[in-house]
């Protein structure tokens, strides 16, 4: 982990600087129990340098979370194919394009994608967009957080824009057995880059291919 974060420090730090950071710490390693930490000695956590970043990594931090932009988390039911998830991303992009809002996309390092627009987190706006998407395609998408309502659908999660909510930062590792990475990708590589495709084992080759 230390080697990975040292290698990507210049990429991840622009997303962390100046923002309160929440940490996912795993004292026993990725496959151990982990906990979420938003404060240190009663104060918000800020990371503004490579030294501070690596100090947290040495203290068993695996994931770095922030609130940046307005984020949509597309979280698919496990039975859905990658092709269906890709179409969901494109459907959401189309809505944002129609609103003349430029969007970026990154893998979650788990099973979904995160789509972001560069404006302050706005829960009401994000909810309206998510509900519009669900209304247009009710058999494919839902804004209902209940697991039983999400069967064979993609949950369009707008809740990461509510007060105090966070989203895993670009280039952050995930506390998963395969050490997935939340990797920014160009839209042109969406179809060939599944959300769990980028890991510490292949990051170098993927970064050359998608950046």
Residue pairs with C-beta under 8 A, 6 or more apart in sequence:
1 57
1 62
1 173
1 179
1 200
2 54
2 57
2 58
4 173
4 200
4 203
5 12
5 53
5 54
5 57
5 173
6 50
6 54
7 203
8 171
8 203
9 50
9 53
9 54
10 50
11 170
11 171
12 53
12 64
12 169
12 170
12 171
12 172
13 47
13 48
13 49
13 50
13 53
15 66
15 68
15 169
15 170
15 171
16 47
16 48
16 53
16 64
16 66
16 169
17 47
17 48
18 46
18 48
19 46
19 66
19 67
19 68
20 38
20 44
20 45
20 46
20 66
20 67
21 45
21 46
21 47
21 64
21 65
21 66
21 169
22 36
22 37
22 38
22 45
22 64
22 65
22 66
22 166
23 36
23 37
23 38
23 45
23 56
23 61
23 63
23 64
23 65
24 34
24 35
24 36
24 37
24 61
24 62
24 63
24 64
24 65
24 175
25 34
25 35
25 37
25 59
25 60
25 61
25 62
26 32
26 33
26 34
26 60
26 62
26 175
27 33
27 60
30 62
30 175
30 176
30 177
30 179
31 177
34 62
34 175
36 65
37 45
38 44
38 45
39 45
45 56
46 52
47 53
47 56
47 64
53 64
56 64
62 173
62 174
62 175
63 168
63 172
63 173
63 174
63 175
64 168
64 169
64 172
65 166
65 167
65 168
65 169
65 172
66 166
66 167
66 169
67 121
67 160
67 161
67 165
67 166
67 167
68 116
68 121
68 167
68 169
69 116
69 117
69 118
69 119
69 120
69 121
70 116
70 117
70 119
70 120
70 121
70 122
70 125
70 126
70 161
71 114
71 115
71 116
71 121
71 126
71 160
71 161
71 167
72 92
72 114
72 115
72 116
72 126
72 129
72 130
72 156
72 157
72 158
73 108
73 112
73 113
73 114
73 155
73 156
73 157
73 160
73 167
74 85
74 88
74 89
74 92
74 112
74 113
74 114
74 115
74 154
74 155
74 156
74 157
75 111
75 112
75 150
75 154
75 155
75 157
76 84
76 85
76 88
76 111
76 112
76 154
76 155
77 150
77 151
77 152
77 153
77 154
77 155
78 111
79 151
79 152
80 152
80 153
80 154
82 194
84 140
84 154
85 112
85 113
85 154
85 195
86 190
86 191
88 140
88 141
88 154
88 156
89 105
89 113
89 115
89 190
90 190
91 133
91 136
91 137
91 141
92 103
92 115
92 129
92 133
92 156
93 103
93 105
93 115
93 187
95 129
95 132
95 133
96 102
96 103
96 115
96 117
96 129
97 103
99 129
101 117
101 119
102 117
102 118
103 115
103 116
103 117
104 115
104 116
104 117
104 118
104 184
105 113
105 114
105 115
105 116
105 184
105 185
105 187
105 190
106 113
106 114
106 116
106 170
106 182
106 183
106 184
106 185
107 113
107 114
107 180
107 181
107 182
107 183
107 185
107 193
107 194
107 195
107 196
107 197
107 198
108 114
108 168
108 174
108 180
108 182
108 195
108 196
109 168
109 172
109 173
109 174
109 176
109 180
109 181
109 182
109 183
109 195
109 196
109 198
110 174
110 176
110 180
110 195
110 196
111 195
111 196
112 195
113 190
113 195
114 167
114 168
114 182
121 160
121 161
121 162
121 165
122 161
123 158
123 159
123 161
123 162
123 163
125 161
126 158
126 161
127 143
127 158
129 158
130 141
130 143
130 156
130 157
130 158
131 143
133 141
133 156
134 141
134 142
134 143
134 156
139 153
140 153
140 154
141 153
141 154
141 155
141 156
142 149
142 150
142 153
142 154
142 155
142 156
143 155
143 156
143 158
144 150
144 155
145 155
145 157
145 159
159 165
160 166
160 167
168 174
168 182
169 182
170 182
170 183
170 184
171 181
171 182
171 183
171 184
172 181
172 182
173 179
173 180
173 181
173 200
174 180
174 181
174 182
176 196
178 196
178 199
178 201
179 199
179 200
179 201
180 196
180 198
180 199
181 198
181 199
181 200
181 203
183 193
183 197
183 198
183 203
183 206
183 207
183 210
184 210
184 211
185 193
185 210
186 210
186 211
189 209
189 210
193 206
193 210
197 206
198 206
